[in-house]
Amino acid sequence: MIDHEAGMTVTFDRAIYSPPWGLFGGRSACPNKFTCYGNDGRVEYWRRFTNLRLKPNDLVSLAGGGGGYGSALERDPELVRLDVMNGYVSVKSAREDYGVVIDEASLKVDYDSTHRLRQALTESGS
């Protein structure tokens, strides 16, 4: 949240047609994105601008990242569990994207189910 008038310049690459790509089997990231939520209710999406005038109580959001490195199915299940606990990854994403089965109540990894799921995903080419 901006508490005074300010100017901002941003240049994002890989914002629309070509999101940051992954390497060695890693998936592409989501496109980079800048959003300005104006104190007057306006919402603006930008990729490049120079000296955008911001007013008090405007809120800016910058979302960017890089593509994955290596197959998500090779990530240590315990690290995926920690990502879930820290709010970086949902239980659903842990299962669908990383092939890690996590009990929603206990947040413990079911290693047998994880092994079977990863084997099935590998065989299906997912």
C-alpha positions as CSV (number, residue, x, y, z in Angstrom):
1,M,0.0,0.0,0.0
2,I,1.4,3.4,-1.0
3,D,1.1,6.0,1.8
4,H,2.1,9.0,-0.3
5,E,2.2,10.1,-4.0
6,A,4.9,8.3,-5.9
7,G,6.1,7.3,-9.4
8,M,6.9,3.8,-10.4
9,T,8.6,2.3,-13.4
10,V,8.4,-1.4,-14.2
11,T,9.5,-3.5,-17.1
12,F,8.5,-7.2,-17.1
13,D,9.5,-9.7,-19.7
14,R,7.7,-12.9,-20.2
15,A,4.4,-11.3,-19.2
16,I,1.9,-12.3,-21.9
17,Y,2.8,-14.8,-24.6
18,S,5.9,-16.5,-23.3
19,P,5.9,-17.2,-19.6
20,P,9.3,-18.1,-17.9
21,W,10.2,-21.5,-19.2
22,G,11.4,-24.5,-17.2
23,L,14.6,-26.4,-17.7
24,F,15.4,-30.1,-17.7
25,G,11.8,-31.2,-17.4
26,G,10.6,-28.3,-15.2
27,R,7.3,-26.7,-16.1
28,S,6.9,-23.1,-17.2
29,A,5.9,-20.5,-14.6
30,C,2.9,-18.3,-14.7
31,P,3.4,-15.2,-16.7
32,N,4.8,-12.2,-14.8
33,K,2.1,-9.7,-13.8
34,F,1.9,-6.2,-12.3
35,T,-1.5,-5.0,-11.0
36,C,-2.4,-1.6,-9.5
37,Y,-5.5,-1.4,-7.3
38,G,-6.3,2.3,-7.2
39,N,-7.9,3.9,-4.2
40,D,-10.7,5.0,-6.5
41,G,-11.6,1.3,-7.3
42,R,-9.8,1.1,-10.6
43,V,-7.8,-2.0,-11.4
44,E,-5.0,-1.8,-14.0
45,Y,-2.7,-4.5,-15.4
46,W,0.6,-3.5,-16.8
47,R,3.7,-5.1,-18.3
48,R,5.8,-2.0,-19.0
49,F,5.4,1.6,-17.9
50,T,7.5,4.6,-17.0
51,N,6.6,6.9,-14.1
52,L,3.1,5.5,-13.3
53,R,1.7,8.0,-10.9
54,L,0.5,6.4,-7.7
55,K,-1.7,8.1,-5.1
56,P,-2.0,7.5,-1.4
57,N,-3.8,4.2,-0.6
58,D,-3.1,2.7,-4.0
59,L,-2.0,-0.9,-3.7
60,V,0.5,-2.5,-6.1
61,S,1.1,-6.2,-6.6
62,L,4.1,-7.6,-8.5
63,A,3.9,-11.3,-9.3
64,G,6.9,-12.9,-11.0
65,G,8.9,-16.1,-10.9
66,G,10.9,-18.5,-12.9
67,G,10.2,-21.8,-14.4
68,G,10.9,-25.1,-12.7
69,Y,14.2,-26.9,-12.7
70,G,13.9,-30.6,-13.2
71,S,10.9,-32.9,-12.9
72,A,8.5,-32.0,-10.1
73,L,8.1,-35.7,-9.5
74,E,11.7,-35.9,-8.3
75,R,11.2,-33.3,-5.6
76,D,11.7,-34.7,-2.1
77,P,8.2,-35.4,-0.6
78,E,9.3,-33.9,2.7
79,L,10.2,-30.6,1.0
80,V,6.8,-30.6,-0.8
81,R,5.1,-31.2,2.6
82,L,7.0,-28.2,4.0
83,D,5.8,-26.1,1.0
84,V,2.2,-27.1,1.9
85,M,2.7,-26.2,5.5
86,N,4.2,-22.8,4.5
87,G,1.3,-22.0,2.1
88,Y,3.3,-22.1,-1.1
89,V,1.6,-25.2,-2.4
90,S,-1.9,-26.6,-1.7
91,V,-2.5,-30.3,-0.8
92,K,-4.2,-30.6,-4.2
93,S,-1.2,-29.2,-6.0
94,A,1.1,-31.4,-4.0
95,R,-0.8,-34.4,-5.4
96,E,-1.4,-33.2,-9.0
97,D,1.9,-31.3,-9.7
98,Y,4.4,-33.2,-7.5
99,G,2.8,-36.6,-7.1
100,V,3.0,-36.3,-3.3
101,V,0.0,-37.6,-1.3
102,I,-0.5,-35.6,1.9
103,D,-3.1,-36.2,4.5
104,E,-5.1,-32.9,4.8
105,A,-5.7,-33.3,8.6
106,S,-2.3,-34.3,9.8
107,L,-0.2,-32.9,6.9
108,K,1.8,-36.0,6.8
109,V,3.1,-37.6,3.6
110,D,1.7,-41.0,2.7
111,Y,4.9,-42.4,1.3
112,D,3.3,-45.6,-0.1
113,S,0.6,-43.8,-1.9
114,T,3.2,-41.2,-3.1
115,H,5.4,-43.9,-4.6
116,R,2.5,-45.5,-6.4
117,L,1.2,-42.2,-7.7
118,R,4.6,-41.1,-8.9
119,Q,5.1,-44.4,-10.6
120,A,1.7,-44.1,-12.4
121,L,2.4,-40.5,-13.4
122,T,5.8,-41.5,-14.8
123,E,4.4,-44.4,-16.8
124,S,1.6,-42.2,-18.2
125,G,4.1,-39.5,-19.2
126,S,2.6,-36.8,-17.0
